[in-house]
Amino acid sequence: MSDWRAAAFAALIEPDPARKCQRVADLTVDAGPAPSLAFEWTRVPGRPEQPLLVSPRDVPTRGLGSVAGRAALAHAVAHIEFNAINLALDAACRFDGLPLPFYRDWISVAQDEARHFQMVQQRLDALGSHYGALTAHNGLWEAAEKTAHDVLVRMALVPRVLEARGLDVTPGMIGRLREVGDLDTVAVLDVILAEELRHVAIGTHWFRYLCEQRGLSSTETFKGLLAEHNIHLRPPLNLPARYAAGFVEGELG
């Protein structure tokens, strides 16, 4: 039996960011059916002791006109990317019985997210800070817990809501950073924005696949899940990016 899925779980529960990124980079998905394994879910997720996790309203915000403010933004992005590594690994480990390309896709997403985290971490270092220096919130992982019961709900509400929100807000961050002359952070966010579009498209593909398998309308199911979970897609919406990632008009209004 292939042990690639066990290796993915080992990366998921690894708390050290550097070792997690290396484990993720080393992952390969073997041919053949994905093995079903009994994982110790109480060990999930692996994350360092810092940053301290607080309520979202208690995470401080700062203007981008200072180095400290730009470091705070980079720290927030690093935390998002670190959580995104765990979210992608969790998708590959938690859900059994899917086609092999599903697992290949989410391992590839984890590898992108690990690379993004390392890029942002380098910017933090250059700004005189580091990951864990500030507080952060646990909203992204809480979404993983709320959708752990159903892969269709996970595909709808994580890549198509949380990651898609990044498509909406990142261009504004890039614009503000250009205004203050932080072109090094702009370069990092440009890479992240381009590659996150693929991640959202992967979520769309598998959401629609699962809807088709269950005889459901993907548009009506998505709208129903948004209503069930009291989620509102707030403007501004990056419509060109969302359409490129597979959204259709009936899902956005």
N, C-alpha and C positions, 0 to 999 in steps of 0.2 A: 504493500500500500504506500502511495506517495505520502510524504510528510510535509508537503509545502503548506498545507493549511495549518498544521501544527506550528510551522515556522512563522506564519502570519499571526497566529495567536500569541506566540512568544514576543513578537514585535508589539502587539497591542498592549500587553501587560508590562512591557519594559518601561520603567519610570524615568530613566535617564534620557534626556532629549538627544544627545549625541549618539548614544548606543541605539536608541529607537530608530533614528534616521539611517544608521548603518544597517540595521537589521532589515529595514524596509527596502533599502537600495539593493540588498542581496536577494530579495525574494524573486522566485520564478514560479510560474504556474505550469505544472506538468500536464501533458496530454492525458485524456481519459477522464472518467467521472470524478467530480470533486469528492474526496472522502468525507464521510460523516463522522465527526469526532465528538466526544463528550468533553466540553470545555468547562473550566472553573470560572463561571461568570462572576462570582464574588470578587475575583481579582481584577476586574475590568472597571475603569481603564487604568493603564499605567501612566502616571504623571509625577513630576517632581513635587517636593514639598512646597516649593515656591513656583509660581505666585500664589499668594493667599487668595482664596476664592471668597467673594463677598456678593451682596445683592447688586444687580446691575445699577441701581440708583446710587450706590456707594462707590462706584468706580469713578475717580476724578477725571474731568476733562480739562484740557488746556488749549489755548490758542496756538496756532502753528507759527506764530511770529518769533518764538524762542526755540532754542535747542531743546530745552526741557519739554516743550509742547510737542515738538516733532518726535522726540524719543517716546513720549506717551502714546502718540499715534502708532509708531512702529511697534511698541510693546503690545498694543491692542491687536494689531494685525498678526504679530507673531503668535499670540494666544489663539486667534482664530485658526491659523494654519496648523498649530500643534493639535488642536482639537479636531481639525479636519483630517489629519493623519489617522487619529483614532477612529473617527467616524467611518472612513473608507475601509480600514482594517476590520472594523466591527461588521460592516456589511458583508465582507468576504467570509467572515468566520461564523456569523450568527445564523445565516439563512441557508438551509440545506435544499438539495434537490433542484437547483437551477442549472441552466446550461453553462458549460464551461466558459463561454465568453463573458458571462456575468462576472465570474470571479476574476478573469483576466482584466476586465475593465476596472474593477474596484481596486485591485492591486496596483494597476497603473495609476489610478487616481491617488492612492496612498503615496506612491513614489513621487508624483508631482508635488503633493502637499509637503512631503518631507524636504524636497528641494526648495520649495517656497519658504518654508520655515527657516532653513539655513541661510537663504538670501536675506531675509528680514533680520535674522540674528546678526549677520555681519553688519547690517546698517545700524542696529542697536549698539554694537561694539564701537562703531565709528562715531556714534553720537554720545559716547561715554556712558552707556547703560548696558543692561543685559536682561535676558528673559528671566522673570522672577523678581525684578527690582520693584515692580509696582503691583497693585492688586488687580484682579480680573474677576470675571463672573463665569458661571458654569452653564449658561443658557444653551450652548450648543450641545454639550453632553446630555443635558436634561432632555433635549429633543430626541437624542438617540434612545434614552430610556423609555420615553413615551411611545416610541414607534417600534420597539423591539419585538412586539407581538405579531407584526405583519409586514412582510417585505414590501407589499404594495403601498402601505401607508408610509413606510420609510422612504421609498422612492418619491412619493408625492411631496412629503413635508420636509425632507432634508435637502436634497439637491434642488428641488423645484421651488422651495420657499427660502430656505436659509442661504444656500449658495447663490441662488438667483438674486437675492437681495444685494450680494456683492457686486453683481453686474450693474445694479442700479446706482449704488453709492460710490463705487470706486472712481468713476470719471470725475465726480465732484472733488474727491480728495486729491486726485492728480492735478486738477486745475488749481486748487488752493496751494498745493506744494510748488507748482510752477511759479505762482505769484511771489512766493517767498524765496525762490531760487534754489530749492532743494531738489536738484535734478537727479541726484543719485537715488533718492527714495522714489522719485517718479519712475526711474528706469526699472526698479524692482516691481512697482505696482503695475507698470505696463505689461510685464511678463505675466504676473499673476492674473490680471484681468483677461488677457488673451487665453490663458490656459483654463481658467475657471469656466469659460464659455463651453469648452469641451466637457467639463465635468457635469454641468447642468444638462447638456445634450445627452450624456450617458444616462443620467437620471430619467430624462424624458423617454428615452428609448425603452428602458426597462419598465417604467411605469406603464407605458402603452402596451408593451408585451404582456405584462401581468393582467392588465385590464382585458385584453383580447383573450387570454387564457381563461378568464373567469366570465366572459360574455358580458362585459361591462362597457359602457360608453366612457372613454377616457376623459372627455371634457366634462361631462356631468359628474363623474366620480371625483375629479379634482375639485370642482366647485363645491360638491357636497362635503368633501373633507375639510376644505377651508372653512365652511360654515360650521361644521361639527366642532372644529377646534378653535373657533372664534378668531380666525386669522384674516386680516384685511391687507391686501396688497396696496401699500401706501405709495403715493407718488413722491418723488419722480420715478417713473418706470423707464428703464433703458429699452425701449421697444425694439430697436434694431437688433440689439444683442439677444433679447428674449426670443424674438422670432427666429433668429439664427440658431438658438438653442432648442428650438422645437415647439415653443409655445404657439397657440393659435388664439385668435382674437376673442373667442368665447370664454377663454380661461382668464382673461385679464380685466374683465369689467363686470 
